[in-house]
Each structure stands twice: as structure tokens, then as C-alpha cells.
Amino acid sequence: MSRSLLSLILLIILTLLMVFWQMMGFYVLHLFSTTYSFLMHALQPLVPDHAIREILVILIGPLLLALIPVFIYWIFRRRWLYEYMTVVWCIWLVMMTMVMIKQGHHV
């Protein structure tokens, strides 16, 4: 099978999972939100400026959260997940959207 066909099948499967198990999606978003809040609070003594702290959290958060699927992949395959940065970008996009909605920056 071609790589793009596998990606399409994965997208369909994930969409079906999200429709039927919406609470799972809620827990994933809650994990992102909790990580964001935890890092904002943890960096407060080190970085007093809110804007700089927010930039650091939005950069560090996806890097840390992407280690979860990388670790799971490593447990089963015993090798590095080459798409690590793709996972980081996806998490970054979701976190940025979540932060913008949370702060009320609507288009």
C-alpha cells in the first residue's frame, strides 16, 4: 500500500474513534491544557514576564507531549519514531488553537 493511502486510512480510523469516543478526545485536550498550565506555573519563578513564559511553554510543551507516542512506539518497535517532528507540529497546532480560544482571540 502506498504511504498516502495508509495516511488516509489512519485519518478515517482516528475520525471514527473521535466520533464514537469523544471523551477520549476531551482527555487528550485536557492533558494539553494541564501541561500548558503546569509549565506556565513552573516557569513563573524563573521567567517573570508572562509573554516570554508563554512563548517558552508553547515551544516546550509539544516537545514534551510528543515524547509520549515516541516512547510507546519505542516500546513496541525498539526504534526511534522518525515522524517525531510531525507529531510535535500537530500538538503545537492543537495547543496554539486551544490557547487562542482560551484567551478569547477569535477571528
Distance bins in CASP14 RR format, pairs under 12 A and 6 or more apart:
PFRMAT RR
TARGET T0000
AUTHOR 0000-0000-0000
RMODE 2
METHOD distances of the structure
MODEL  1
1 7 0 0 0 0 0 1 0 0 0 0 0
1 8 0 0 0 0 1 0 0 0 0 0 0
1 9 0 0 0 0 1 0 0 0 0 0 0
1 10 0 0 0 0 0 1 0 0 0 0 0
2 8 0 0 0 0 1 0 0 0 0 0 0
2 9 0 0 0 0 0 1 0 0 0 0 0
3 9 0 0 0 0 0 1 0 0 0 0 0
3 10 0 0 0 0 0 1 0 0 0 0 0
3 83 0 0 0 0 0 1 0 0 0 0 0
4 10 0 0 0 0 0 1 0 0 0 0 0
4 11 0 0 0 0 0 1 0 0 0 0 0
5 11 0 0 0 0 0 1 0 0 0 0 0
5 12 0 0 0 0 0 1 0 0 0 0 0
6 12 0 0 0 0 0 1 0 0 0 0 0
6 13 0 0 0 0 0 1 0 0 0 0 0
7 13 0 0 0 0 0 1 0 0 0 0 0
7 14 0 0 0 0 0 1 0 0 0 0 0
7 83 0 0 0 0 0 1 0 0 0 0 0
7 86 0 0 0 0 0 1 0 0 0 0 0
8 14 0 0 0 0 0 1 0 0 0 0 0
8 15 0 0 0 0 0 1 0 0 0 0 0
9 15 0 0 0 0 0 1 0 0 0 0 0
9 16 0 0 0 0 0 1 0 0 0 0 0
10 16 0 0 0 0 0 1 0 0 0 0 0
10 17 0 0 0 0 0 1 0 0 0 0 0
10 83 0 0 0 0 0 1 0 0 0 0 0
11 17 0 0 0 0 0 1 0 0 0 0 0
11 18 0 0 0 0 0 1 0 0 0 0 0
11 90 0 0 0 0 0 1 0 0 0 0 0
12 18 0 0 0 0 0 1 0 0 0 0 0
12 19 0 0 0 0 0 1 0 0 0 0 0
13 19 0 0 0 0 0 1 0 0 0 0 0
13 20 0 0 0 0 0 1 0 0 0 0 0
13 21 0 0 0 0 0 1 0 0 0 0 0
14 20 0 0 0 0 0 1 0 0 0 0 0
14 21 0 0 0 0 0 1 0 0 0 0 0
14 24 0 0 0 0 0 1 0 0 0 0 0
14 25 0 0 0 0 0 1 0 0 0 0 0
14 28 0 0 0 0 0 1 0 0 0 0 0
14 90 0 0 0 0 0 1 0 0 0 0 0
15 21 0 0 0 0 0 1 0 0 0 0 0
15 22 0 0 0 0 0 1 0 0 0 0 0
15 25 0 0 0 0 0 1 0 0 0 0 0
16 22 0 0 0 0 0 1 0 0 0 0 0
16 24 0 0 0 0 0 1 0 0 0 0 0
17 23 0 0 0 0 0 1 0 0 0 0 0
17 24 1 0 0 1 0 0 0 0 0 0 0
17 25 0 0 0 0 1 0 0 0 0 0 0
17 28 0 0 0 0 0 1 0 0 0 0 0
18 24 1 0 0 1 0 0 0 0 0 0 0
18 25 1 0 0 1 0 0 0 0 0 0 0
18 26 0 0 0 0 0 1 0 0 0 0 0
18 27 0 0 0 0 0 1 0 0 0 0 0
18 28 0 0 0 0 1 0 0 0 0 0 0
18 29 0 0 0 0 0 1 0 0 0 0 0
19 25 0 0 0 0 0 1 0 0 0 0 0
21 27 0 0 0 0 1 0 0 0 0 0 0
21 28 0 0 0 0 0 1 0 0 0 0 0
22 28 0 0 0 0 0 1 0 0 0 0 0
22 29 0 0 0 0 0 1 0 0 0 0 0
23 29 0 0 0 0 0 1 0 0 0 0 0
23 30 0 0 0 0 1 0 0 0 0 0 0
24 30 0 0 0 0 0 1 0 0 0 0 0
24 31 0 0 0 0 0 1 0 0 0 0 0
25 31 0 0 0 0 1 0 0 0 0 0 0
25 32 0 0 0 0 0 1 0 0 0 0 0
25 33 0 0 0 0 0 1 0 0 0 0 0
25 94 0 0 0 0 0 1 0 0 0 0 0
26 32 0 0 0 0 0 1 0 0 0 0 0
26 33 0 0 0 0 0 1 0 0 0 0 0
27 33 0 0 0 0 0 1 0 0 0 0 0
27 34 0 0 0 0 0 1 0 0 0 0 0
28 34 0 0 0 0 0 1 0 0 0 0 0
28 35 0 0 0 0 0 1 0 0 0 0 0
28 65 0 0 0 0 1 0 0 0 0 0 0
28 68 0 0 0 0 0 1 0 0 0 0 0
28 69 0 0 0 0 0 1 0 0 0 0 0
28 90 0 0 0 0 0 1 0 0 0 0 0
28 91 0 0 0 0 1 0 0 0 0 0 0
28 94 0 0 0 0 1 0 0 0 0 0 0
28 95 0 0 0 0 0 1 0 0 0 0 0
28 98 0 0 0 0 0 1 0 0 0 0 0
29 35 0 0 0 0 0 1 0 0 0 0 0
29 36 0 0 0 0 0 1 0 0 0 0 0
29 65 0 0 0 0 0 1 0 0 0 0 0
29 91 0 0 0 0 0 1 0 0 0 0 0
29 94 1 0 0 1 0 0 0 0 0 0 0
29 95 0 0 0 0 1 0 0 0 0 0 0
29 97 0 0 0 0 1 0 0 0 0 0 0
29 98 1 0 0 1 0 0 0 0 0 0 0
29 99 0 0 0 0 0 1 0 0 0 0 0
29 101 0 0 0 0 0 1 0 0 0 0 0
29 102 0 0 0 0 0 1 0 0 0 0 0
30 36 0 0 0 0 0 1 0 0 0 0 0
30 37 0 0 0 0 0 1 0 0 0 0 0
30 98 0 0 0 0 0 1 0 0 0 0 0
31 37 0 0 0 0 0 1 0 0 0 0 0
31 38 0 0 0 0 0 1 0 0 0 0 0
31 61 0 0 0 0 0 1 0 0 0 0 0
31 62 0 0 0 0 0 1 0 0 0 0 0
31 64 0 0 0 0 0 1 0 0 0 0 0
31 65 1 0 0 1 0 0 0 0 0 0 0
31 68 0 0 0 0 1 0 0 0 0 0 0
31 91 0 0 0 0 1 0 0 0 0 0 0
31 94 0 0 0 0 0 1 0 0 0 0 0
31 95 0 0 0 0 0 1 0 0 0 0 0
31 98 0 0 0 0 0 1 0 0 0 0 0
32 38 0 0 0 0 0 1 0 0 0 0 0
32 39 0 0 0 0 0 1 0 0 0 0 0
32 57 0 0 0 0 0 1 0 0 0 0 0
32 58 0 0 0 0 0 1 0 0 0 0 0
32 61 0 0 0 0 1 0 0 0 0 0 0
32 62 0 0 0 0 1 0 0 0 0 0 0
32 64 0 0 0 0 0 1 0 0 0 0 0
32 65 1 0 0 1 0 0 0 0 0 0 0
32 66 0 0 0 0 0 1 0 0 0 0 0
32 68 0 0 0 0 0 1 0 0 0 0 0
32 90 0 0 0 0 0 1 0 0 0 0 0
32 91 1 0 0 1 0 0 0 0 0 0 0
32 92 0 0 0 0 0 1 0 0 0 0 0
32 93 0 0 0 0 0 1 0 0 0 0 0
32 94 1 0 0 1 0 0 0 0 0 0 0
32 95 1 0 1 0 0 0 0 0 0 0 0
32 96 0 0 0 0 0 1 0 0 0 0 0
32 97 0 0 0 0 1 0 0 0 0 0 0
32 98 1 0 1 0 0 0 0 0 0 0 0
32 99 0 0 0 0 1 0 0 0 0 0 0
32 101 0 0 0 0 0 1 0 0 0 0 0
32 102 0 0 0 0 0 1 0 0 0 0 0
33 39 0 0 0 0 0 1 0 0 0 0 0
33 40 0 0 0 0 0 1 0 0 0 0 0
33 57 0 0 0 0 0 1 0 0 0 0 0
33 61 0 0 0 0 0 1 0 0 0 0 0
33 65 0 0 0 0 0 1 0 0 0 0 0
33 94 0 0 0 0 0 1 0 0 0 0 0
33 95 0 0 0 0 1 0 0 0 0 0 0
33 97 0 0 0 0 0 1 0 0 0 0 0
33 98 1 0 0 1 0 0 0 0 0 0 0
33 99 0 0 0 0 1 0 0 0 0 0 0
33 101 0 0 0 0 0 1 0 0 0 0 0
33 102 1 0 0 1 0 0 0 0 0 0 0
34 40 0 0 0 0 0 1 0 0 0 0 0
34 41 0 0 0 0 0 1 0 0 0 0 0
34 42 0 0 0 0 0 1 0 0 0 0 0
34 61 0 0 0 0 0 1 0 0 0 0 0
34 64 0 0 0 0 0 1 0 0 0 0 0
34 65 0 0 0 0 0 1 0 0 0 0 0
34 95 0 0 0 0 0 1 0 0 0 0 0
34 98 0 0 0 0 0 1 0 0 0 0 0
35 41 0 0 0 0 0 1 0 0 0 0 0
35 42 0 0 0 0 0 1 0 0 0 0 0
35 57 0 0 0 0 1 0 0 0 0 0 0
35 58 0 0 0 0 0 1 0 0 0 0 0
35 60 0 0 0 0 1 0 0 0 0 0 0
35 61 1 0 1 0 0 0 0 0 0 0 0
35 62 0 0 0 0 1 0 0 0 0 0 0
35 63 0 0 0 0 0 1 0 0 0 0 0
35 64 1 0 0 1 0 0 0 0 0 0 0
35 65 1 0 1 0 0 0 0 0 0 0 0
35 66 0 0 0 0 0 1 0 0 0 0 0
35 67 0 0 0 0 0 1 0 0 0 0 0
35 68 0 0 0 0 0 1 0 0 0 0 0
35 91 0 0 0 0 1 0 0 0 0 0 0
35 94 0 0 0 0 0 1 0 0 0 0 0
35 95 0 0 0 0 1 0 0 0 0 0 0
35 98 0 0 0 0 0 1 0 0 0 0 0
35 99 0 0 0 0 0 1 0 0 0 0 0
36 42 0 0 0 0 0 1 0 0 0 0 0
36 43 0 0 0 0 0 1 0 0 0 0 0
36 53 0 0 0 0 0 1 0 0 0 0 0
36 54 0 0 0 0 1 0 0 0 0 0 0
36 56 0 0 0 0 0 1 0 0 0 0 0
36 57 1 0 1 0 0 0 0 0 0 0 0
36 58 1 0 0 1 0 0 0 0 0 0 0
36 59 0 0 0 0 0 1 0 0 0 0 0
36 60 0 0 0 0 1 0 0 0 0 0 0
36 61 1 0 0 1 0 0 0 0 0 0 0
36 62 0 0 0 0 0 1 0 0 0 0 0
36 64 0 0 0 0 0 1 0 0 0 0 0
36 65 0 0 0 0 1 0 0 0 0 0 0
36 91 0 0 0 0 0 1 0 0 0 0 0
36 92 0 0 0 0 0 1 0 0 0 0 0
36 94 0 0 0 0 0 1 0 0 0 0 0
36 95 1 0 0 1 0 0 0 0 0 0 0
36 96 0 0 0 0 0 1 0 0 0 0 0
36 97 0 0 0 0 0 1 0 0 0 0 0
36 98 1 0 0 1 0 0 0 0 0 0 0
36 99 1 0 0 1 0 0 0 0 0 0 0
36 100 0 0 0 0 0 1 0 0 0 0 0
36 102 0 0 0 0 1 0 0 0 0 0 0
36 103 0 0 0 0 0 1 0 0 0 0 0
37 43 0 0 0 0 0 1 0 0 0 0 0
37 44 0 0 0 0 0 1 0 0 0 0 0
37 53 0 0 0 0 0 1 0 0 0 0 0
37 54 0 0 0 0 0 1 0 0 0 0 0
37 57 0 0 0 0 1 0 0 0 0 0 0
37 61 0 0 0 0 0 1 0 0 0 0 0
37 95 0 0 0 0 0 1 0 0 0 0 0
37 98 0 0 0 0 0 1 0 0 0 0 0
37 99 0 0 0 0 0 1 0 0 0 0 0
37 102 0 0 0 0 1 0 0 0 0 0 0
38 44 0 0 0 0 0 1 0 0 0 0 0
38 57 0 0 0 0 1 0 0 0 0 0 0
38 60 0 0 0 0 0 1 0 0 0 0 0
38 61 0 0 0 0 1 0 0 0 0 0 0
38 64 0 0 0 0 0 1 0 0 0 0 0
38 65 0 0 0 0 0 1 0 0 0 0 0
39 46 0 0 0 0 0 1 0 0 0 0 0
39 47 0 0 0 0 0 1 0 0 0 0 0
39 53 0 0 0 0 1 0 0 0 0 0 0
39 54 0 0 0 0 1 0 0 0 0 0 0
39 55 0 0 0 0 0 1 0 0 0 0 0
39 56 1 0 0 1 0 0 0 0 0 0 0
39 57 1 0 1 0 0 0 0 0 0 0 0
39 58 0 0 0 0 1 0 0 0 0 0 0
39 59 0 0 0 0 0 1 0 0 0 0 0
39 60 1 0 0 1 0 0 0 0 0 0 0
39 61 1 0 0 1 0 0 0 0 0 0 0
39 62 0 0 0 0 0 1 0 0 0 0 0
39 63 0 0 0 0 0 1 0 0 0 0 0
39 64 0 0 0 0 1 0 0 0 0 0 0
39 65 0 0 0 0 0 1 0 0 0 0 0
39 95 0 0 0 0 0 1 0 0 0 0 0
39 99 0 0 0 0 0 1 0 0 0 0 0
40 46 0 0 0 0 0 1 0 0 0 0 0
40 47 0 0 0 0 1 0 0 0 0 0 0
40 50 0 0 0 0 1 0 0 0 0 0 0
40 51 0 0 0 0 0 1 0 0 0 0 0
40 52 0 0 0 0 0 1 0 0 0 0 0
40 53 1 0 0 1 0 0 0 0 0 0 0
40 54 1 0 0 1 0 0 0 0 0 0 0
40 55 0 0 0 0 0 1 0 0 0 0 0
40 56 0 0 0 0 1 0 0 0 0 0 0
40 57 1 0 1 0 0 0 0 0 0 0 0
40 58 0 0 0 0 1 0 0 0 0 0 0
40 60 0 0 0 0 0 1 0 0 0 0 0
40 61 0 0 0 0 0 1 0 0 0 0 0
40 95 0 0 0 0 0 1 0 0 0 0 0
40 99 0 0 0 0 0 1 0 0 0 0 0
40 102 0 0 0 0 0 1 0 0 0 0 0
41 47 0 0 0 0 0 1 0 0 0 0 0
41 50 0 0 0 0 0 1 0 0 0 0 0
41 53 0 0 0 0 1 0 0 0 0 0 0
41 57 0 0 0 0 1 0 0 0 0 0 0
42 53 0 0 0 0 1 0 0 0 0 0 0
42 56 0 0 0 0 0 1 0 0 0 0 0
42 57 0 0 0 0 1 0 0 0 0 0 0
42 60 0 0 0 0 1 0 0 0 0 0 0
42 61 0 0 0 0 0 1 0 0 0 0 0
42 64 0 0 0 0 0 1 0 0 0 0 0
43 49 0 0 0 0 0 1 0 0 0 0 0
43 50 0 0 0 0 0 1 0 0 0 0 0
43 52 0 0 0 0 1 0 0 0 0 0 0
43 53 1 0 1 0 0 0 0 0 0 0 0
43 54 0 0 0 0 1 0 0 0 0 0 0
43 55 0 0 0 0 0 1 0 0 0 0 0
43 56 1 0 0 1 0 0 0 0 0 0 0
43 57 1 0 0 1 0 0 0 0 0 0 0
43 58 0 0 0 0 0 1 0 0 0 0 0
43 59 0 0 0 0 0 1 0 0 0 0 0
43 60 0 0 0 0 1 0 0 0 0 0 0
43 61 0 0 0 0 0 1 0 0 0 0 0
44 50 0 0 0 0 1 0 0 0 0 0 0
44 52 0 0 0 0 0 1 0 0 0 0 0
44 53 1 0 0 1 0 0 0 0 0 0 0
44 54 0 0 0 0 0 1 0 0 0 0 0
44 56 0 0 0 0 0 1 0 0 0 0 0
44 57 0 0 0 0 0 1 0 0 0 0 0
45 53 0 0 0 0 0 1 0 0 0 0 0
46 52 0 0 0 0 0 1 0 0 0 0 0
46 53 0 0 0 0 1 0 0 0 0 0 0
46 56 0 0 0 0 1 0 0 0 0 0 0
46 57 0 0 0 0 0 1 0 0 0 0 0
46 60 0 0 0 0 0 1 0 0 0 0 0
47 53 1 0 1 0 0 0 0 0 0 0 0
47 54 0 0 0 0 1 0 0 0 0 0 0
47 55 0 0 0 0 1 0 0 0 0 0 0
47 56 1 0 0 1 0 0 0 0 0 0 0
47 57 0 0 0 0 1 0 0 0 0 0 0
47 60 0 0 0 0 0 1 0 0 0 0 0
49 55 0 0 0 0 1 0 0 0 0 0 0
49 56 0 0 0 0 0 1 0 0 0 0 0
50 56 0 0 0 0 0 1 0 0 0 0 0
50 57 0 0 0 0 0 1 0 0 0 0 0
50 103 0 0 0 0 0 1 0 0 0 0 0
51 57 0 0 0 0 0 1 0 0 0 0 0
51 58 0 0 0 0 0 1 0 0 0 0 0
52 58 0 0 0 0 0 1 0 0 0 0 0
52 59 0 0 0 0 0 1 0 0 0 0 0
53 59 0 0 0 0 0 1 0 0 0 0 0
53 60 0 0 0 0 0 1 0 0 0 0 0
54 60 0 0 0 0 0 1 0 0 0 0 0
54 61 0 0 0 0 0 1 0 0 0 0 0
54 95 0 0 0 0 0 1 0 0 0 0 0
54 96 0 0 0 0 0 1 0 0 0 0 0
54 99 1 0 0 1 0 0 0 0 0 0 0
54 100 0 0 0 0 0 1 0 0 0 0 0
54 102 0 0 0 0 0 1 0 0 0 0 0
54 103 0 0 0 0 1 0 0 0 0 0 0
55 61 0 0 0 0 0 1 0 0 0 0 0
55 96 0 0 0 0 0 1 0 0 0 0 0
55 99 0 0 0 0 0 1 0 0 0 0 0
56 62 0 0 0 0 0 1 0 0 0 0 0
56 63 0 0 0 0 0 1 0 0 0 0 0
56 64 0 0 0 0 0 1 0 0 0 0 0
57 63 0 0 0 0 0 1 0 0 0 0 0
57 64 0 0 0 0 0 1 0 0 0 0 0
57 65 0 0 0 0 0 1 0 0 0 0 0
57 92 0 0 0 0 0 1 0 0 0 0 0
57 95 0 0 0 0 1 0 0 0 0 0 0
57 96 0 0 0 0 0 1 0 0 0 0 0
57 98 0 0 0 0 0 1 0 0 0 0 0
57 99 0 0 0 0 1 0 0 0 0 0 0
58 64 0 0 0 0 0 1 0 0 0 0 0
58 65 0 0 0 0 0 1 0 0 0 0 0
58 88 0 0 0 0 0 1 0 0 0 0 0
58 91 0 0 0 0 0 1 0 0 0 0 0
58 92 1 0 0 1 0 0 0 0 0 0 0
58 93 0 0 0 0 0 1 0 0 0 0 0
58 94 0 0 0 0 0 1 0 0 0 0 0
58 95 1 0 0 1 0 0 0 0 0 0 0
58 96 1 0 0 1 0 0 0 0 0 0 0
58 97 0 0 0 0 0 1 0 0 0 0 0
58 98 0 0 0 0 0 1 0 0 0 0 0
58 99 1 0 0 1 0 0 0 0 0 0 0
58 100 0 0 0 0 0 1 0 0 0 0 0
58 103 0 0 0 0 0 1 0 0 0 0 0
59 65 0 0 0 0 0 1 0 0 0 0 0
59 66 0 0 0 0 0 1 0 0 0 0 0
59 88 0 0 0 0 1 0 0 0 0 0 0
59 89 0 0 0 0 0 1 0 0 0 0 0
59 91 0 0 0 0 0 1 0 0 0 0 0
59 92 0 0 0 0 1 0 0 0 0 0 0
59 95 0 0 0 0 0 1 0 0 0 0 0
59 96 0 0 0 0 0 1 0 0 0 0 0
60 66 0 0 0 0 0 1 0 0 0 0 0
60 67 0 0 0 0 0 1 0 0 0 0 0
60 88 0 0 0 0 0 1 0 0 0 0 0
60 91 0 0 0 0 0 1 0 0 0 0 0
60 92 0 0 0 0 0 1 0 0 0 0 0
60 95 0 0 0 0 0 1 0 0 0 0 0
61 67 0 0 0 0 1 0 0 0 0 0 0
61 68 0 0 0 0 0 1 0 0 0 0 0
61 88 0 0 0 0 1 0 0 0 0 0 0
61 91 1 0 0 1 0 0 0 0 0 0 0
61 92 0 0 0 0 1 0 0 0 0 0 0
61 94 0 0 0 0 0 1 0 0 0 0 0
61 95 1 0 0 1 0 0 0 0 0 0 0
61 96 0 0 0 0 0 1 0 0 0 0 0
61 98 0 0 0 0 0 1 0 0 0 0 0
61 99 0 0 0 0 0 1 0 0 0 0 0
62 68 0 0 0 0 0 1 0 0 0 0 0
62 69 0 0 0 0 0 1 0 0 0 0 0
62 70 0 0 0 0 0 1 0 0 0 0 0
62 84 0 0 0 0 0 1 0 0 0 0 0
62 85 0 0 0 0 1 0 0 0 0 0 0
62 86 0 0 0 0 0 1 0 0 0 0 0
62 87 0 0 0 0 1 0 0 0 0 0 0
62 88 1 0 1 0 0 0 0 0 0 0 0
62 89 1 0 0 1 0 0 0 0 0 0 0
62 90 0 0 0 0 1 0 0 0 0 0 0
62 91 1 1 0 0 0 0 0 0 0 0 0
62 92 1 0 1 0 0 0 0 0 0 0 0
62 93 0 0 0 0 1 0 0 0 0 0 0
62 94 0 0 0 0 1 0 0 0 0 0 0
62 95 1 0 0 1 0 0 0 0 0 0 0
62 96 0 0 0 0 1 0 0 0 0 0 0
62 98 0 0 0 0 0 1 0 0 0 0 0
62 99 0 0 0 0 0 1 0 0 0 0 0
63 70 0 0 0 0 0 1 0 0 0 0 0
63 84 0 0 0 0 1 0 0 0 0 0 0
63 85 0 0 0 0 1 0 0 0 0 0 0
63 87 0 0 0 0 1 0 0 0 0 0 0
63 88 1 0 1 0 0 0 0 0 0 0 0
63 89 0 0 0 0 0 1 0 0 0 0 0
63 91 0 0 0 0 1 0 0 0 0 0 0
63 92 0 0 0 0 1 0 0 0 0 0 0
63 95 0 0 0 0 0 1 0 0 0 0 0
64 70 0 0 0 0 0 1 0 0 0 0 0
64 71 0 0 0 0 0 1 0 0 0 0 0
64 87 0 0 0 0 0 1 0 0 0 0 0
64 88 0 0 0 0 1 0 0 0 0 0 0
64 91 0 0 0 0 1 0 0 0 0 0 0
64 92 0 0 0 0 0 1 0 0 0 0 0
64 95 0 0 0 0 0 1 0 0 0 0 0
65 71 0 0 0 0 0 1 0 0 0 0 0
65 84 0 0 0 0 0 1 0 0 0 0 0
65 87 0 0 0 0 1 0 0 0 0 0 0
65 88 0 0 0 0 1 0 0 0 0 0 0
65 89 0 0 0 0 0 1 0 0 0 0 0
65 90 0 0 0 0 1 0 0 0 0 0 0
65 91 1 0 1 0 0 0 0 0 0 0 0
65 92 0 0 0 0 1 0 0 0 0 0 0
65 94 0 0 0 0 1 0 0 0 0 0 0
65 95 0 0 0 0 1 0 0 0 0 0 0
65 98 0 0 0 0 0 1 0 0 0 0 0
66 72 0 0 0 0 0 1 0 0 0 0 0
66 73 0 0 0 0 0 1 0 0 0 0 0
66 81 0 0 0 0 1 0 0 0 0 0 0
66 83 0 0 0 0 1 0 0 0 0 0 0
66 84 1 0 0 1 0 0 0 0 0 0 0
66 85 0 0 0 0 1 0 0 0 0 0 0
66 86 0 0 0 0 1 0 0 0 0 0 0
66 87 1 0 1 0 0 0 0 0 0 0 0
66 88 1 0 1 0 0 0 0 0 0 0 0
66 89 0 0 0 0 1 0 0 0 0 0 0
66 90 0 0 0 0 1 0 0 0 0 0 0
66 91 1 0 1 0 0 0 0 0 0 0 0
66 92 0 0 0 0 1 0 0 0 0 0 0
66 94 0 0 0 0 0 1 0 0 0 0 0
66 95 0 0 0 0 0 1 0 0 0 0 0
67 73 0 0 0 0 0 1 0 0 0 0 0
67 74 0 0 0 0 1 0 0 0 0 0 0
67 80 0 0 0 0 0 1 0 0 0 0 0
67 81 0 0 0 0 1 0 0 0 0 0 0
67 84 0 0 0 0 1 0 0 0 0 0 0
67 87 0 0 0 0 1 0 0 0 0 0 0
67 88 0 0 0 0 1 0 0 0 0 0 0
67 91 0 0 0 0 0 1 0 0 0 0 0
68 74 0 0 0 0 0 1 0 0 0 0 0
68 75 0 0 0 0 0 1 0 0 0 0 0
68 81 0 0 0 0 0 1 0 0 0 0 0
68 84 0 0 0 0 0 1 0 0 0 0 0
68 87 0 0 0 0 1 0 0 0 0 0 0
68 88 0 0 0 0 0 1 0 0 0 0 0
68 91 0 0 0 0 1 0 0 0 0 0 0
69 75 0 0 0 0 0 1 0 0 0 0 0
69 76 0 0 0 0 0 1 0 0 0 0 0
69 77 0 0 0 0 0 1 0 0 0 0 0
69 80 0 0 0 0 0 1 0 0 0 0 0
69 81 1 0 0 1 0 0 0 0 0 0 0
69 83 0 0 0 0 1 0 0 0 0 0 0
69 84 0 0 0 0 1 0 0 0 0 0 0
69 86 0 0 0 0 0 1 0 0 0 0 0
69 87 1 0 1 0 0 0 0 0 0 0 0
69 88 0 0 0 0 0 1 0 0 0 0 0
69 90 0 0 0 0 1 0 0 0 0 0 0
69 91 0 0 0 0 1 0 0 0 0 0 0
70 76 0 0 0 0 0 1 0 0 0 0 0
70 77 0 0 0 0 0 1 0 0 0 0 0
70 79 0 0 0 0 0 1 0 0 0 0 0
70 80 1 0 0 1 0 0 0 0 0 0 0
70 81 1 0 1 0 0 0 0 0 0 0 0
70 82 0 0 0 0 0 1 0 0 0 0 0
70 83 0 0 0 0 1 0 0 0 0 0 0
70 84 1 0 1 0 0 0 0 0 0 0 0
70 85 0 0 0 0 0 1 0 0 0 0 0
70 86 0 0 0 0 0 1 0 0 0 0 0
70 87 1 0 0 1 0 0 0 0 0 0 0
70 88 0 0 0 0 1 0 0 0 0 0 0
70 91 0 0 0 0 0 1 0 0 0 0 0
71 77 0 0 0 0 0 1 0 0 0 0 0
71 78 0 0 0 0 0 1 0 0 0 0 0
71 80 0 0 0 0 0 1 0 0 0 0 0
71 81 0 0 0 0 1 0 0 0 0 0 0
71 84 0 0 0 0 0 1 0 0 0 0 0
71 87 0 0 0 0 0 1 0 0 0 0 0
72 81 0 0 0 0 1 0 0 0 0 0 0
72 87 0 0 0 0 0 1 0 0 0 0 0
73 79 1 0 0 1 0 0 0 0 0 0 0
73 80 0 0 0 0 1 0 0 0 0 0 0
73 81 1 0 1 0 0 0 0 0 0 0 0
73 82 0 0 0 0 1 0 0 0 0 0 0
73 83 0 0 0 0 1 0 0 0 0 0 0
73 84 0 0 0 0 1 0 0 0 0 0 0
73 87 0 0 0 0 1 0 0 0 0 0 0
74 80 1 0 0 1 0 0 0 0 0 0 0
74 81 1 0 0 1 0 0 0 0 0 0 0
74 82 0 0 0 0 0 1 0 0 0 0 0
74 84 0 0 0 0 0 1 0 0 0 0 0
75 81 0 0 0 0 0 1 0 0 0 0 0
81 87 1 0 0 1 0 0 0 0 0 0 0
81 88 0 0 0 0 0 1 0 0 0 0 0
83 89 0 0 0 0 1 0 0 0 0 0 0
83 90 0 0 0 0 1 0 0 0 0 0 0
84 90 0 0 0 0 0 1 0 0 0 0 0
84 91 0 0 0 0 0 1 0 0 0 0 0
85 91 0 0 0 0 0 1 0 0 0 0 0
85 92 0 0 0 0 1 0 0 0 0 0 0
86 92 0 0 0 0 0 1 0 0 0 0 0
86 93 0 0 0 0 0 1 0 0 0 0 0
87 93 0 0 0 0 0 1 0 0 0 0 0
87 94 0 0 0 0 0 1 0 0 0 0 0
88 94 0 0 0 0 0 1 0 0 0 0 0
88 95 0 0 0 0 0 1 0 0 0 0 0
89 95 0 0 0 0 0 1 0 0 0 0 0
89 96 0 0 0 0 0 1 0 0 0 0 0
90 96 0 0 0 0 0 1 0 0 0 0 0
90 97 0 0 0 0 0 1 0 0 0 0 0
91 97 0 0 0 0 0 1 0 0 0 0 0
91 98 0 0 0 0 0 1 0 0 0 0 0
92 98 0 0 0 0 0 1 0 0 0 0 0
92 99 0 0 0 0 0 1 0 0 0 0 0
93 99 0 0 0 0 0 1 0 0 0 0 0
93 100 0 0 0 0 0 1 0 0 0 0 0
94 100 0 0 0 0 0 1 0 0 0 0 0
94 101 0 0 0 0 0 1 0 0 0 0 0
95 101 0 0 0 0 0 1 0 0 0 0 0
95 102 0 0 0 0 0 1 0 0 0 0 0
96 102 0 0 0 0 0 1 0 0 0 0 0
96 103 0 0 0 0 0 1 0 0 0 0 0
96 105 0 0 0 0 0 1 0 0 0 0 0
97 103 0 0 0 0 0 1 0 0 0 0 0
97 104 0 0 0 0 0 1 0 0 0 0 0
97 105 0 0 0 0 0 1 0 0 0 0 0
97 106 0 0 0 0 0 1 0 0 0 0 0
97 107 0 0 0 0 0 1 0 0 0 0 0
98 104 0 0 0 0 0 1 0 0 0 0 0
98 105 0 0 0 0 0 1 0 0 0 0 0
99 105 0 0 0 0 1 0 0 0 0 0 0
100 106 1 0 0 1 0 0 0 0 0 0 0
100 107 0 0 0 0 1 0 0 0 0 0 0
101 107 0 0 0 0 0 1 0 0 0 0 0
END
